[in-house]
Amino acid sequence: MIGMRTRLPRRLSTLTARAFSSAVGPNLKRLRVGGVPEHFNTPWHMAAAAGRFEELGVALEWKEYPGGTGAMCRDLRSDEIDLAVLLTEGIVADLHHSAHSRLLGTYVRTPLTWGVHVHASSSVHSMEQLRAPATLRYAVSRMGSGSHLMAAVDARARGWDPSSLHYEVVGSLQGARSALAEGKADAFMWEKFTTKPLVDSGEWRRVGEVDTPWPCFMIAATNDVLERMGPELLEVLRVVREEAEALELSPDAAEVIGTMYGLEDADVSEWLTGMRWSCQPAVSHTTLEQVMATLGEVGVLDPSKLLPPSSLVSGLAADVEPETLALDDEF
């Protein structure tokens, strides 16, 4: 626990979810971090607003990825960023194709609720009406992204062959809006509360929800930065963990997050009741085995070539069971 600091800094009420960076001074180490422009990443912005990364000797540069996990995996591979907060299933799949990074920790220990969306003009009003997989077209941000992988997972759960689905690559949430409006895709899966303003405005209709059966966000770091800045990375996680705890305890949390991300306070309050950060340097190998087995079942990975969980995880991260990933656990 971090004491009684449960009221958020006043300046955060006007902080937006734009990219931030610290000036690189002679005594600061540069750290390039990627994340989606969504409410999950509020603790990073809190820490930046309070100057806490500079206190660690770290000049943290935040890069936002509207395209999601697939775009971050690409930039980890090409050394455009050092560390990323990404969807569990996406980074696990990508590390099977390129050993560019390792999992440093679990960021959010609860599942992600994916909304299944159609355009308001669509004749589809329920998941049952999303049928005929041979002609069903899902918009996806990128192949290998969470929107792609979860569409495949849902297809298998409904008894379909995921390879029978058709995908329209749209790049981002904005791309999905265009694809649904123009009839290039029938449905799009994205985090429920991020897309709720589009549902509330009447542009989209949410016809169903699908939960990931595992903790939804992991933190991955490139092999290079793990070697150069291992101790600093653990301190960055500690700071973000403390800010997440302050946010969970704060009576102002819904208002602050709603202001930052254009969400209604009531929606944020609902989201907070079912979401728990972890921000711990710990990863459940049992969870990774479950993720890999599922990705093998839906054809995203070759079941005969699944890697041992230990090869995906940094030596800085403990192997724990999911129920021990609370904010106040220490590893």
C-alpha positions as CSV (number, residue, x, y, z in Angstrom):
1,M,0.0,0.0,0.0
2,I,1.2,3.6,-0.6
3,G,-0.5,5.4,2.2
4,M,-3.5,7.7,2.1
5,R,-2.9,9.5,-1.3
6,T,-6.4,8.7,-2.6
7,R,-7.3,12.1,-4.2
8,L,-5.7,12.6,-7.6
9,P,-3.6,15.6,-8.6
10,R,-5.8,18.5,-9.7
11,R,-3.8,19.0,-12.9
12,L,-4.9,15.6,-14.1
13,S,-8.4,16.9,-14.5
14,T,-7.2,18.7,-17.7
15,L,-4.7,16.1,-18.8
16,T,-5.6,14.5,-22.1
17,A,-4.5,11.1,-23.4
18,R,-2.1,12.6,-25.8
19,A,1.5,11.4,-26.1
20,F,3.9,12.7,-23.5
21,S,7.7,12.7,-23.3
22,S,10.4,13.8,-20.9
23,A,13.4,15.8,-22.0
24,V,16.5,13.6,-22.2
25,G,19.1,15.1,-19.9
26,P,22.6,14.0,-19.2
27,N,21.5,11.9,-16.1
28,L,18.3,10.4,-17.7
29,K,18.0,7.2,-19.6
30,R,15.6,7.2,-22.5
31,L,12.7,4.7,-22.4
32,R,10.3,4.5,-25.3
33,V,6.9,3.0,-24.3
34,G,3.9,2.1,-26.5
35,G,0.3,1.8,-25.5
36,V,-3.2,2.1,-26.8
37,P,-5.0,5.5,-26.3
38,E,-7.5,3.9,-23.8
39,H,-8.4,4.3,-20.2
40,F,-6.4,1.3,-19.1
41,N,-3.2,3.4,-19.4
42,T,-4.3,6.2,-17.1
43,P,-1.7,5.3,-14.4
44,W,1.1,6.0,-16.9
45,H,-0.2,9.5,-17.5
46,M,-0.6,10.0,-13.8
47,A,3.0,9.1,-13.2
48,A,4.1,11.3,-16.1
49,A,2.1,14.3,-14.8
50,A,3.7,13.9,-11.4
51,G,7.2,13.7,-12.8
52,R,7.8,10.3,-11.3
53,F,9.7,8.8,-14.1
54,E,12.3,11.6,-14.0
55,E,12.7,10.9,-10.3
56,L,13.9,7.4,-11.4
57,G,16.4,8.8,-13.8
58,V,14.2,7.8,-16.7
59,A,13.2,10.0,-19.7
60,L,10.0,8.2,-20.7
61,E,8.6,8.8,-24.1
62,W,5.0,7.6,-24.6
63,K,3.8,6.6,-28.1
64,E,0.1,6.0,-28.7
65,Y,-1.0,3.2,-30.9
66,P,-4.6,3.5,-32.2
67,G,-3.9,0.4,-34.3
68,G,-3.5,-1.7,-31.1
69,T,-1.3,-4.7,-30.3
70,G,-0.3,-5.6,-33.9
71,A,1.2,-2.2,-34.5
72,M,3.1,-2.3,-31.2
73,C,4.5,-5.8,-32.0
74,R,5.7,-4.4,-35.3
75,D,7.5,-1.5,-33.6
76,L,9.0,-3.8,-30.9
77,R,10.4,-5.9,-33.7
78,S,11.9,-2.9,-35.6
79,D,13.3,-1.3,-32.4
80,E,11.0,1.7,-32.6
81,I,9.9,1.3,-29.0
82,D,11.5,-0.4,-26.0
83,L,8.5,-1.5,-24.0
84,A,4.8,-1.9,-24.7
85,V,1.5,-2.6,-22.9
86,L,-0.3,-5.0,-25.2
87,L,-3.0,-7.7,-25.3
88,T,-1.9,-11.0,-23.9
89,E,-3.0,-13.1,-26.9
90,G,-1.4,-10.7,-29.4
91,I,2.1,-10.6,-27.9
92,V,2.1,-14.4,-27.2
93,A,1.3,-15.0,-30.8
94,D,3.9,-12.6,-32.1
95,L,6.7,-14.0,-29.9
96,H,6.2,-17.3,-31.6
97,H,7.3,-15.7,-34.9
98,S,10.1,-13.5,-33.6
99,A,12.0,-13.6,-30.3
100,H,12.5,-9.8,-30.3
101,S,11.2,-9.3,-26.7
102,R,10.2,-11.0,-23.5
103,L,7.2,-10.6,-21.2
104,L,8.2,-8.4,-18.2
105,G,5.0,-8.5,-16.3
106,T,1.2,-8.6,-16.1
107,Y,-0.4,-5.2,-16.5
108,V,-4.1,-5.9,-16.0
109,R,-5.0,-9.2,-14.3
110,T,-8.7,-9.3,-15.2
111,P,-10.2,-10.2,-18.6
112,L,-11.0,-7.8,-21.3
113,T,-14.6,-7.4,-22.4
114,W,-14.8,-7.1,-26.2
115,G,-17.9,-5.5,-27.7
116,V,-19.1,-7.0,-31.0
117,H,-20.3,-4.1,-33.1
118,V,-22.2,-3.5,-36.3
119,H,-23.2,-0.3,-38.0
120,A,-26.6,1.1,-37.0
121,S,-27.9,0.5,-40.5
122,S,-27.1,-3.2,-40.3
123,S,-30.0,-5.7,-40.1
124,V,-28.1,-7.6,-37.4
125,H,-29.4,-7.1,-33.9
126,S,-27.9,-10.1,-32.0
127,M,-25.0,-12.5,-32.1
128,E,-27.3,-15.2,-33.3
129,Q,-27.8,-13.2,-36.5
130,L,-24.1,-13.1,-37.1
131,R,-24.0,-16.4,-39.0
132,A,-22.9,-17.9,-42.3
133,P,-19.2,-17.7,-41.5
134,A,-18.3,-18.3,-45.1
135,T,-19.6,-14.8,-45.9
136,L,-19.1,-13.0,-42.6
137,R,-16.6,-10.2,-42.8
138,Y,-14.9,-9.0,-39.6
139,A,-13.0,-5.7,-39.6
140,V,-9.7,-6.1,-37.8
141,S,-7.0,-3.6,-37.0
142,R,-4.3,-5.9,-38.2
143,M,-3.8,-9.6,-38.8
144,G,-2.5,-10.9,-35.5
145,S,-4.1,-8.1,-33.6
146,G,-6.5,-8.7,-30.7
147,S,-9.5,-7.8,-32.9
148,H,-8.4,-10.6,-35.3
149,L,-7.5,-13.2,-32.7
150,M,-10.6,-12.7,-30.6
151,A,-12.8,-13.0,-33.7
152,A,-11.1,-16.4,-34.4
153,V,-11.5,-17.4,-30.7
154,D,-15.2,-16.5,-30.8
155,A,-15.7,-18.4,-34.1
156,R,-14.3,-21.6,-32.6
157,A,-16.5,-21.2,-29.5
158,R,-19.5,-21.0,-31.8
159,G,-18.5,-24.2,-33.6
160,W,-17.1,-22.6,-36.7
161,D,-13.8,-23.1,-38.5
162,P,-12.0,-19.8,-37.9
163,S,-10.3,-20.1,-41.3
164,S,-13.7,-19.7,-42.9
165,L,-14.0,-16.1,-41.8
166,H,-13.1,-13.1,-44.0
167,Y,-11.2,-10.2,-42.6
168,E,-11.0,-6.6,-43.7
169,V,-7.8,-4.9,-42.4
170,V,-8.7,-1.4,-41.3
171,G,-5.7,-0.2,-39.3
172,S,-7.5,1.4,-36.3
173,L,-10.8,2.3,-34.7
174,Q,-11.3,5.1,-37.2
175,G,-10.7,2.7,-40.0
176,A,-13.3,0.4,-38.6
177,R,-15.8,3.2,-38.5
178,S,-15.3,3.8,-42.2
179,A,-15.4,0.0,-43.1
180,L,-18.7,-0.5,-41.3
181,A,-20.2,2.6,-42.7
182,E,-19.2,1.8,-46.2
183,G,-20.3,-1.9,-46.0
184,K,-16.8,-3.3,-46.4
185,A,-17.2,-5.3,-43.1
186,D,-20.1,-6.7,-41.2
187,A,-18.8,-6.6,-37.6
188,F,-15.9,-5.3,-35.5
189,M,-14.6,-6.4,-32.0
190,W,-13.1,-3.8,-29.7
191,E,-13.0,-3.0,-26.0
192,K,-16.5,-2.3,-24.8
193,F,-16.1,1.0,-23.1
194,T,-13.7,2.5,-25.6
195,T,-16.4,2.1,-28.3
196,K,-19.4,3.0,-26.1
197,P,-19.5,6.6,-27.3
198,L,-20.1,5.3,-30.8
199,V,-22.9,3.1,-29.5
200,D,-24.4,5.9,-27.5
201,S,-24.3,8.3,-30.4
202,G,-26.3,5.8,-32.6
203,E,-23.5,5.2,-35.1
204,W,-22.9,1.6,-34.0
205,R,-24.9,-1.1,-32.4
206,R,-23.3,-3.5,-29.9
207,V,-24.9,-6.9,-30.5
208,G,-22.8,-9.0,-28.1
209,E,-19.9,-9.2,-25.7
210,V,-17.0,-11.7,-25.6
211,D,-14.6,-11.9,-22.6
212,T,-11.0,-13.1,-22.9
213,P,-10.5,-16.2,-20.7
214,W,-7.2,-14.8,-19.3
215,P,-5.6,-11.6,-17.9
216,C,-5.9,-9.1,-20.8
217,F,-2.8,-6.9,-20.8
218,M,0.9,-7.8,-20.5
219,I,4.0,-5.7,-20.5
220,A,6.7,-6.7,-23.0
221,A,10.2,-5.3,-23.3
222,T,12.8,-5.8,-26.0
223,N,15.8,-8.0,-25.3
224,D,18.1,-5.0,-25.7
225,V,16.3,-2.8,-23.1
226,L,16.0,-5.7,-20.6
227,E,19.8,-6.1,-20.8
228,R,20.5,-2.3,-20.5
229,M,17.9,-1.2,-18.1
230,G,16.6,-4.2,-16.1
231,P,16.6,-2.5,-12.7
232,E,15.1,0.7,-14.1
233,L,12.3,-1.3,-15.7
234,L,11.3,-2.8,-12.4
235,E,11.3,0.6,-10.9
236,V,9.0,1.9,-13.7
237,L,6.6,-0.9,-13.0
238,R,6.7,0.0,-9.3
239,V,5.8,3.6,-10.0
240,V,3.0,2.7,-12.4
241,R,1.7,0.1,-9.8
242,E,1.6,2.8,-7.1
243,E,-0.3,5.2,-9.4
244,A,-2.7,2.4,-10.3
245,E,-3.4,1.8,-6.6
246,A,-3.9,5.5,-6.0
247,L,-6.4,5.6,-8.9
248,E,-8.3,2.6,-7.6
249,L,-8.7,4.2,-4.2
250,S,-9.5,7.7,-5.4
251,P,-13.1,9.0,-5.2
252,D,-12.2,11.2,-8.3
253,A,-11.1,8.2,-10.5
254,A,-14.2,8.1,-12.7
255,E,-14.2,11.8,-13.3
256,V,-10.5,12.0,-14.1
257,I,-10.6,9.0,-16.5
258,G,-13.8,10.2,-18.1
259,T,-12.3,13.6,-18.8
260,M,-9.1,12.2,-20.2
261,Y,-10.8,9.7,-22.6
262,G,-14.2,11.3,-23.4
263,L,-16.2,8.7,-21.4
264,E,-19.2,9.1,-19.2
265,D,-18.5,8.9,-15.5
266,A,-21.1,6.2,-15.0
267,D,-19.5,4.1,-17.7
268,V,-16.0,4.5,-16.1
269,S,-17.4,3.6,-12.7
270,E,-18.9,0.4,-14.1
271,W,-15.6,-0.4,-15.8
272,L,-13.7,0.1,-12.6
273,T,-15.9,-2.3,-10.7
274,G,-14.8,-5.2,-12.9
275,M,-11.2,-4.3,-13.8
276,R,-8.1,-4.8,-11.7
277,W,-4.6,-3.6,-12.5
278,S,-1.6,-5.7,-11.5
279,C,1.5,-3.9,-12.8
280,Q,3.6,-6.7,-11.3
281,P,6.9,-8.2,-12.6
282,A,5.1,-11.6,-12.7
283,V,3.5,-13.8,-15.4
284,S,1.6,-17.0,-14.9
285,H,3.1,-19.7,-17.1
286,T,-0.1,-21.6,-16.6
287,T,-2.0,-18.7,-18.2
288,L,0.5,-18.7,-21.1
289,E,-0.1,-22.4,-21.7
290,Q,-3.8,-21.7,-21.9
291,V,-3.4,-18.8,-24.3
292,M,-1.1,-20.9,-26.6
293,A,-3.4,-23.9,-26.6
294,T,-6.3,-21.7,-27.6
295,L,-4.3,-20.0,-30.3
296,G,-3.3,-23.4,-31.6
297,E,-6.9,-24.6,-31.6
298,V,-8.1,-21.6,-33.7
299,G,-5.2,-22.0,-36.2
300,V,-3.3,-18.8,-35.3
301,L,-0.4,-20.9,-34.0
302,D,0.9,-24.3,-35.1
303,P,0.0,-26.6,-32.2
304,S,3.0,-28.7,-32.9
305,K,5.4,-25.7,-32.5
306,L,4.2,-24.1,-29.3
307,L,7.1,-22.7,-27.2
308,P,7.6,-23.4,-23.5
309,P,6.3,-20.4,-21.5
310,S,9.7,-19.8,-20.0
311,S,11.1,-18.9,-23.4
312,L,8.6,-16.0,-23.6
313,V,9.2,-14.5,-20.2
314,S,12.0,-12.3,-18.9
315,G,14.1,-13.7,-16.0
316,L,13.0,-10.6,-14.1
317,A,9.4,-11.8,-14.0
318,A,8.2,-14.4,-11.4
319,D,6.1,-17.4,-12.4
320,V,2.9,-17.1,-10.3
321,E,-0.7,-18.2,-10.4
322,P,-3.2,-15.6,-11.7
323,E,-4.9,-15.1,-8.3
324,T,-1.7,-13.8,-6.8
325,L,-1.3,-10.9,-9.2
326,A,-3.0,-8.2,-7.0
327,L,-1.5,-4.7,-6.8
328,D,-0.3,-5.1,-3.3
329,D,1.5,-8.5,-3.9
330,E,5.3,-8.3,-3.9
331,F,7.6,-10.4,-6.0
